[in-house]
Amino acid sequence: MTKACRPVVGSRAPLLLLATLACALLALSPNSALAQRGASGPPEHANVEPVNHLPNPYETVRDWGVLPDGRTWGSVSAVNVDIDGIHIWAADRCGTNSCALSDVDPIVKLDPNGNVVESFGAGLILWPHGMDVDSDGNVWIADARSANARELEANPAAAGRGHAVLKFSPTGELLLTLGTPGEAGDPPTHFTEPNDVLVAPDGSIFVAEAHSAQFQDEPGPNSIGRISKFAPDGTFIMSFGSWGYEDGQFRAPHSFAMDSQGRLFIADRGNRRIQIFDQEGTHLDTWYQFSRNSGIYIDANDVLYAIDSESDDNYNPGWRKGLRVGSARTGEVWYFTQEHVSARASGMGGVGSMGEGVTADAEGNVIAGEVGPVQGLTKFVPQLTRADLTLGATSEDRKQNWAFPFGAGLLVMGGLMLGAKMFGGNEADKTAA
């Protein structure tokens, strides 16, 4: 049954009261009335209480992973765990936010200590955006855009990259290309800004388009919100979806995940929600309680990791950037880890930064790929056992002990920040907000 779910967080009455008060305070913020391109959304979202108050079981470790040869990290949204459950794959945009002018390997494999043990992809990828690792360990990359005029002038060879999905062997051999690199268009022969790729257990390939759709508030000739399905050998099967606000429509299907039942979870970022489908494109459900997700990942225990890199008073009023962890089976949200580097403005407005791509290893460590003012990788190390993380916040005693102080602290901090806004504050604070 299709519905806009309200968050089920299992909180006790004091915590619900705190959440209500926090929402009321946020509603008073003068910034909440601001409107930016791509900030609109379906009205149902306004009926969902922001999930900002849950316990945080993680320690945040910034700047995880060391690139070889003195390289510095650029923007990273493509990240995924290897089939061994230990190593992490990431695709760096070559030290900046594009590989158009670089000959370094954008795809790297890191060991548990953050050291690179494999790298490849130089000269083949322009803007790596989404990634998947299939059951054979092959690495799939969604290359989401082509070179702009400035990049082409500096490097004409960059014209043959982007708007494509590439399949590599674990050692970097290019095995398959879907789409026509460097050219935007429609399946089966082309893609337009493919955001992510997912390979199902049976080998079926799913590709999501298009990245710029979230910045469109009204339909136009280039409005695309599309999921395409291919056979394991790359043969086109079908497409479903369109641009829009309704169930089954998308404004930037930004990330994929699949649960143990074979259901396809799609982070519909522009619409601030997750939509769930079967593998034939039938809409099953819509969840708003995990916020405006840039990246989602579901592990073997159906734990859902949803990371929000954009929420602020314009793009998602009342909600905070952060990592929300919960159940892909029930939709319950268990944990919330708030944004980091809170003194710096994000690329989408507001303050603080949080990763865009997300994955988790076999030990429950969460790895986020960072885009914007903070780049590279962030590691979230659990302070609970792996078993406790898998169970989630099902223990009322544990949940009460963690959640109430956290929620109270958040409320106090939010009130102080709001007071600074309403009653002056310094100019630096006003600029950052």
TORFI-117668 format. One record per atom (N, C-alpha, C): x, y, z; residue in one letter. Coordinates in steps of 0.2 Angstrom, whole numbers, plus 5000, padded with zeros to 4 digits. Layout:
<atoms>
XYZA;...
</atoms>
This chain:
<atoms>
500449945000M;500050005000M;500450065000M;500350114996T;500750174995T;500550225001T;501050245004K;500850295009K;501550335011K;501450395014A;501950435016A;502050425023A;502550385025C;502650355032C;502850415036C;502650415042R;502850455048R;503450415051R;503950445054P;504450405057P;504250365063P;504550305063V;504450265069V;505050265072V;505150295078V;505850305081V;505850265088V;505250245090G;505250215097G;505350255102G;505350325102S;505550365108S;504950365113S;505250385119R;504750395125R;504450465124R;503950475128A;503650545128A;504050605129A;504550605134P;504950665135P;505350675128P;505550625125L;505950635119L;505450665113L;504850645113L;504450665108L;504250745109L;504250755116L;504150825118L;504650875115L;505250845117L;505850885114L;505850895107L;505750845103A;505750845096A;505150895094A;504650895097T;504050945095T;504351015096T;504651025102L;504851095104L;505451115099L;505851075097A;506351085092A;506151105086A;505651075083C;505251085077C;504951155077C;504651175083A;504351235084A;504851295083A;505451285087L;505951335087L;506251345080L;506351285076L;506551295069L;506051325065L;505451315066A;504951355062A;504951425062A;505251455068L;505251525069L;505851555066L;506351515063S;506951545060S;506751585054S;507051645053P;506851685047P;507151655041P;507651605041N;507851575035N;507351525032N;506951505037S;506451445034S;506051475029S;505951535028A;505551565023A;505851575016A;506551565016L;506951575010L;506751515005L;506851534999A;506651484993A;507251484988A;507551424987Q;508051424982Q;507851374977Q;508151374971R;508051334965R;508151264968R;507651214967G;507751144969G;507551134976G;507251184980A;507151184987A;506451154988A;505951154983S;505251134984S;505251064985S;504651034987G;504550964988G;503850954989G;503650884989P;502950864989P;502750884996P;502050904997P;501750935003P;501750875008P;501750815007E;501750765012E;502350765017E;502950795014H;503550795018H;503450835024H;503050895024A;502950935029A;502550905035A;502250845034N;501950815039N;502350765043N;502950755041V;503450715045V;503850755049V;503850735056E;504250765061E;505050755059E;505450805060P;506150795058P;506450745063P;506850695061V;507150645065V;507850675066V;507950715071N;508650745073N;508850725080N;508550685084H;508650685091H;508850615093H;508950565089L;509150495091L;509850485094L;509950435097P;510650425100P;511150415094P;511850435096N;512350435091N;512850375093N;512850315090P;513350265093P;514050265089P;514150325086Y;514850325082Y;515250375084Y;515950365083E;516450415084E;516650435077E;516650495075T;516850525069T;517550535068T;517850505063V;518550505061V;518650535054V;518850595054R;518950635048R;519550615044R;519650625038D;520250615034D;520450545034D;520050495034W;520250425034W;520450405027W;521050365027G;521250345020G;521850395018G;522350365015V;522950395013V;523050385005V;523050435001L;523150414994L;523950414993L;524150374987P;524850364986P;525150434983P;525850434983D;526150484979D;526050554981D;525850564988G;525650634990G;525050664987G;524650624984R;523950644982R;523550674987R;523150724986T;522650744991T;521950724988T;521450714993W;520850694991W;520450754987W;520050734982G;519550784980G;518850754982G;518350774978S;517650754980S;517550684979S;517250654984V;517050584983V;516350564985V;515950544980S;515250524981S;515250444980S;515650414976A;515650344975A;516050304980A;515750264984V;516050224989V;515650164990V;516050104991N;515650044992N;516149994995N;515849944999V;516349895002V;516449834997V;517049814998D;517249754994D;516849694996D;516849634992I;516449574993I;516749544999I;517449555001D;517749525007D;517449565013D;517049615013G;516849645019G;517349685023G;517949695020I;518449725024I;518749785020I;518949775014H;519149825010H;518649875007H;518849935006I;518349995004I;518650014997I;518150024992W;518250054986W;517950124986W;518350174983A;518150234982A;518350264976A;517950314973A;518150344967A;518250424968A;518850444968D;519050514970D;519050554963D;518750614963R;518750654957R;519450694956R;519950654957C;520650674955C;520850734958C;520750734965G;521050794969G;520650854969G;520150864964T;519750924964T;518950894964T;518650924959N;517950894957N;517850874950N;518350854947S;518350834940S;519050804938S;518950744934C;519550714932C;519750734925C;519450784922A;519550804915A;520250824913A;520550854918L;521250874917L;521750834921L;521650774923S;522050734927S;522250674924S;522750644925D;522950574923D;523050524929D;522850544935V;522850494940V;522350444940V;522450394944D;521850344944D;521350364949D;520750374947P;520250394952P;519950344956P;519950274954I;519650224958I;520250194962I;520150184969V;520550164973V;520250114978V;520650064980K;520450014985K;520850014991K;520550024997L;520950035003L;520849975008L;521349965011D;521349915016D;521049945023D;520949895028P;520649925034P;521049975038P;521649985036N;522050045039N;522050105035N;521650105029G;521650165025G;522150165020G;522550115019N;523050115014N;522850095007N;523050125001V;522850104995V;523250044993V;522849994991V;523149924988V;523049914981V;522549954978E;522449944971E;522150014968E;522350034962S;522050094959S;522050084951S;521550114948F;521450114941F;520950164938F;520850164932G;520350214929G;520650274926G;521250284926A;521550354923A;521350354916A;521050414914G;520950434907G;520250404905G;519850374909L;519250344907L;518650374910L;518750404915I;518150434919I;518250504920I;517650544920L;517750614921L;517450634928L;516850614930W;516550634936W;516250574939W;516650534943P;516350474946P;515850494951P;515250464951H;514750484955H;514450434960H;514250374957G;514050314961G;514450254959G;514350204964M;514750144963M;514450084966M;514550024963D;514349964966D;514849914964D;514849864969V;515349804968V;514949744968V;514949704962D;514549644961D;514749584965D;514449534964S;514549474968S;515249434966S;515549454960D;516149434958D;516749484959D;516549534963G;517049584965G;517249634959G;516849634954N;516949684949N;516649754951N;516949804949V;516849874951V;516449914946V;515849934947W;515449974942W;515450054944W;515550094940I;515550164941I;515050204936I;514650244939A;514250294936A;514550354935A;514750374928D;515150434927D;514650484925D;514450534929A;513850574929A;513850634924A;514350654922R;514350714917R;514850714912R;514850754907S;515350764902S;515750824903S;516250834900A;516650894901A;516350964898A;516451014902N;516251074900N;516751114895N;516551174893A;516951204888A;517651224890A;517651244896R;518351254899R;518751194899R;518551144901E;518851074902E;519051054895E;518651054890L;518751034883L;519351074880L;519351144881E;519851184879E;520551164881E;520551144888A;521151124891A;521351054889A;520851014888N;521050944886N;520450914882N;520550924875P;520050894870P;519950824871P;520350784874A;520250714874A;519750694880A;519550744884A;519050734889A;518350724886A;518250744879A;517650734876A;517350664876A;517750614877G;517550544876G;517450514883G;517250554888R;517050534894R;516450564897R;516150524902G;515450544905G;514850524902G;514250524906H;513650504904H;513650424902H;514050384906A;514050314905A;514150284911A;514050214911V;514250164916V;514750124914V;515250114918L;515850074917L;515950014921L;516049954919K;516249894923K;516949874922K;517249874928F;517949854929F;518049784932F;518549754931S;518749694935S;519049714941S;519149674946P;519449694952P;520149724951P;520549714946T;521149734945T;521249794939T;520649814937G;520549874933G;520449864925G;520349804923E;520249794916E;519549814915E;519449854909L;518749874907L;518349824904L;517849794907L;517449744905L;516849754901L;516549814902L;515849834899L;515749904900L;515449934894T;515250004895T;514550004893T;514150044897L;513450054895L;513350124894L;512950144889G;512950214886G;513450234881G;513450294879T;513950314874T;514350364878T;515050354880P;515350404883P;515450474880P;515350524884G;515350594881G;514750614878G;514250574877E;513650594874E;513050584879E;512550634880A;511950624884A;511450604879A;510950564882G;510350544878G;509950494882G;509550454878D;509150404881D;509350334880D;509150294885P;509350224884P;508950194878P;509150144875P;509650094878P;510350114876P;510450164871T;511150174869T;511550234873T;511150274877H;511350334880H;511050344887H;511450384891F;511150404898F;511250474898F;510850504902T;510950574904T;511050584912T;511650604913E;511950614920E;511750554925E;512050494923P;511850434928P;512150444935P;511750444940N;511950454946N;512250394950N;511950334948D;512150274952D;512050214948D;512350164950V;512250094947V;512250044952V;511749994951L;511649934956L;511649874952L;511949824954V;511949754951V;511649714956V;511049684954A;510649634958A;510949564959A;510749524964P;511049464965P;511049414958P;510549424954D;510449384948D;510849414942D;511249474943G;511649504938G;511249564935G;510649574936S;510249624933S;510649694935S;510649744930I;510949804931I;510449864931I;510449904936F;510049964937F;510450024936F;510150074933V;510550134932V;510050194933V;510250244937A;509750304939A;509950364935A;509550404933E;509650464930E;509150514932E;509250584933A;509750624931A;509950664936A;510550684937H;510850724943H;510550794943H;510450834938S;510250904938S;509450904939S;509150854939A;508350854940A;508150884947A;508550874952Q;508350904958Q;508350984958Q;508651014954F;508651084953F;508151114949F;507651074947Q;507051094943Q;506451094947Q;506151144948D;505451144952D;504851134947D;504951144941E;504451134936E;504651094930E;504251054927P;504451014921P;504651054916P;505151024912G;505451054906G;505651004901G;505851024895P;506050974890P;506650934892P;507050954897N;507650904899N;507450874906N;506850874908S;506750854915S;506750774914S;507150744918I;507250674918I;507250644925I;506850594926G;506950554932G;506750484930G;507350444929R;507250374926R;507650324929R;507450264929I;507750204931I;507750154925I;508350134923S;508350084918S;508650014920S;508449964917K;508649894919K;508949864913K;509449824914F;509849794909F;509949724911F;510049674907A;510249604908A;510949604910A;511249554913P;511949544915P;512449564909P;512249544903D;512649554897D;512649624894D;512249674898G;512149744895G;511549754891G;511149694889T;510549704885T;510049744888T;509749794885F;509249834888F;508549794889F;508249804895I;507649774896I;507049824897I;507149874901M;506549924902M;506849984905M;506450034905S;506450094910S;505850114913S;505850144919F;505250164922F;505450224926F;504850264928G;504950324931G;504950384926G;504850444929S;504850504926S;504950564931S;505050624928W;505150684933W;504550704936W;504550714942G;503950744946G;503950724953G;503450744957Y;503350744964Y;502950674966Y;502650644962E;502150594964E;502550524965E;502250474969D;502550414969D;502650384963D;503250354962G;503450334955G;503850384951G;503850444953Q;504250494950Q;504850514954Q;505250554951F;505950564954F;506150644952F;506450674957R;506850734956R;507550714958R;507950684954A;508650654955A;508650594960A;508550534956P;508650474960P;509350464961P;509650484967H;510350494968H;510750434970H;510450384973S;510750324975S;510350264976S;510650204975F;510250144975F;510450104981F;510050054983A;510150004988A;509649944987A;509849884988M;509349834988M;509349794994M;508749774997D;508749735003D;508749665002D;508749625007S;508749545007S;508149515003S;507549555002Q;507049534999Q;507049554991Q;507549584989G;507649604982G;507249664980G;507049704986R;506749764984R;507249824983R;507049864978L;507549914976L;507349984980L;507850004984F;507750074987F;508150124984F;507750184982I;508050234978I;508050304983I;508550334983A;508650394987A;508450454982A;507750474982D;507450524978D;507650594981D;508250614980R;508550674984R;508150734983R;507950754977G;507550814976G;506950814979G;506650754980N;505950754984N;506050734991N;506650724994R;506750725001R;506450655004R;506650595000R;506250535002R;506650474999R;506450415002I;506650354999I;506050324996I;506050304990Q;505550264986Q;505750194986Q;505250144987I;505450074986I;505050044981I;505350004977F;505049964971F;505249894971F;504849854967D;505149794965D;505549794959D;505849744957Q;506349744951Q;506049754944Q;505349754944E;504949764938E;504749834938E;504949874943G;504749944943G;504049964946G;503749914949T;503149934953T;503249964960T;502950024961H;503050064967H;502750024973H;503150014978L;502949984984L;502750024990L;503250074991D;503150124997D;503550184996D;503450235000T;503750295001T;503950315008T;504550325009W;504750335016W;505050405016W;504850445021Y;505150515022Y;505550525028Y;505550475033Q;505850475039Q;506650475039Q;506950455033F;507650455033F;507950525030F;507550575029S;507750635027S;507850645019S;508250695018R;508450705011R;509150675009R;509050615007N;509650575006N;510050585000N;510750585001S;511150584995S;511450514994S;511550474999G;511750404998G;511350365003G;511250295001I;510950245005I;511350185004I;511350145009Y;511750075008Y;511350025013Y;511249965011I;510849915015I;511349855016I;511449835022D;511949785023D;511549715023D;511949665024A;511649595024A;511149585029A;511149625035N;510649615040N;510049665039N;509949695033D;509449745031D;509549805036D;510149825038V;510249885041V;510249935036V;509949995036L;509850045031L;510250105034L;510750125030Y;511250185031Y;511050235026Y;510750295029A;510550345024A;510950405026A;511250435022I;511650495023I;511450555020I;511350615023D;511050675021D;511550725021D;511750755015S;512250805014S;512050875013S;511350885012E;511050945010E;510550975014E;510250945019S;509750975023S;509951045026S;509551095025D;509551155029D;508851185029D;508851255031D;508251285031D;507851295024D;508251295019N;508051305012N;507851235009N;508251185009Y;508151125006Y;507751075010Y;507751085016N;507351035020N;507251065027N;506751105028P;506751145034P;506551105040P;506951115045G;506851075051G;507351015052G;507550995046W;508050935047W;508750955047W;509150915050R;509850925050R;510250875045R;510750895042K;511250845039K;511450795044K;511650735041G;511850685046G;511750615043G;511950565047L;511950495045L;511350465049L;510850435046R;510250405050R;510350335048R;510250295053V;510350215053V;509750185056V;509450135052G;508850105054G;508750045051G;508150025050S;507949955048S;507549965041S;507849925036A;507549925029A;506949875029A;506849845035R;506249795035R;505649835038R;505749875043T;505149905046T;505149985045T;505650015042G;505650085042G;505850125048G;505950085053E;506150125060E;506850155059E;506950215062V;507550245062V;507850235069V;508450215070W;508750195076W;509250255079W;509650275074Y;510250315076Y;510250375072Y;510550435075F;510750495071F;511350515073F;511850525068T;512450555069T;512450625065T;512550685069Q;512450745066Q;513050765062Q;512950815058E;513550845053E;514150865057E;514650865054H;515350885057H;515550945054H;516150975056V;516451035054V;515851085054V;515551095059S;514951135059S;515051215058S;515651235059A;515851305058A;515851325051A;515851275046R;515951295039R;515351285035R;515251325030A;514651325026A;514651265021A;514151235020S;514151175016S;514051205009S;514151165004G;514051184997G;513351194995G;512851174999M;512151184997M;511851235002M;512251265006G;511951315011G;511951285018G;511851325023G;511851305029G;512551295032G;512551265038V;513251255041V;513351175042V;513951165042G;514151095043G;514151055037G;514550995037S;514650955032S;514450885033S;514250845029M;514150775029M;514250735023M;514450675023G;514550635017G;514050635012G;514150615006E;513650605001E;513550534999E;514150494998G;514150424997G;514250385004G;513950325004V;513950295011V;514050215010V;514350185014T;514450105014T;514650085021T;514550025022A;514749995029A;515149935028A;515649925032D;516049855032D;515749805036D;516049745037A;515849695041A;515849705048A;516249755050E;516349765057E;515849825059E;515449845055G;514949895057G;515249965056G;515849975054N;516150045052N;515750075046N;515650135046V;515250165041V;515750215038V;515850215031I;516250255027I;515850295023I;516050365023A;515650415019A;516150445014A;515950455008G;516250495004G;516050565004G;516550615004E;516350685006E;516450724999E;515950774998V;515950814993V;515750884995V;516150934993G;516051004995G;516651034999G;516451075004P;517051105008P;517451055012P;517250995013V;517650945016V;517650885011V;518250865009Q;518350815004Q;518650745007Q;518650695002G;518950635005G;518450585008G;518750555013L;518350505016L;518250515024L;517650505027T;517550505034T;517350435036T;517650415042K;517450345045K;517050355051K;516550325052F;516150325058F;516250255062F;516550255067V;516750195071V;516250185076V;515950125076P;515350115081P;515650105088P;515350135093Q;515450125100Q;515050065103Q;514650035099L;514249975101L;514549915098L;514349855100T;514549795097T;514149795090T;514449745086R;514149735080R;513449705081R;513349665086A;512649635087A;512149695089A;512449735093D;511949785096D;511749835090D;512249855086L;512049895080L;511549865075L;511649795074T;511149755070T;510449755073T;510449745080L;509849755083L;509449815083L;509949875083G;509649935083G;509449955090G;509050015090A;508850045096A;508150005099A;508249945099T;507649905101T;507549895109T;508149905112S;508149905120S;507849975122S;507349975126E;507050035128E;507550065134E;507850025138D;508350045143D;508950085139D;509250055134R;509750075131R;509650145127R;509050145124K;508750195120K;508650255125K;508350245130Q;508250305135Q;508850335138Q;509350285139N;509950315142N;510350355137N;510350335131W;510650375126W;510350435123W;509650425122A;509350475118A;509150535122A;508950535128F;508750595132F;509250645133F;509850625135P;510350675135P;510550705129P;510550665124F;510750695117F;510250735114F;509550725115G;509050765113G;509050835117G;509150825123A;509150885127A;509750935125A;510250905124G;510850945122G;510750975115G;510450945110L;510250965104L;509751025104L;509251015109L;508751075110L;509051135112L;509551125117V;509851185120V;510351215115V;510651175111M;511151205106M;510751245101M;510151205099G;509751245094G;509451305096G;509251305103G;508951375105G;509451425105G;510151405107L;510651455107L;510751485100L;510751435095M;510951465088M;510351505086M;509751485088L;509151525085L;509151595089L;509351595095G;509351665099G;509951705095G;510451675094A;510951715090A;510751745084A;510351705080K;510051735074K;509551785075K;509151775080M;508551825081M;508751885084M;509351885088F;509551945092F;510151975090F;510351955084G;510951985081G;511551935079G;511951925084G;512551875083G;513051915079G;513651895078N;514151925074N;514051915067N;514351955063E;514351955056E;514551885053E;515051855056A;515351795053A;514851735054A;514451735060D;513951685061D;513351695056D;513251755054K;512651775050K;512851745043K;513451755041T;513751735034T;513751655034T;513951625039A;513951555039A;513251525039A;512851555042A;512151525042A;511751535035A;
</atoms>
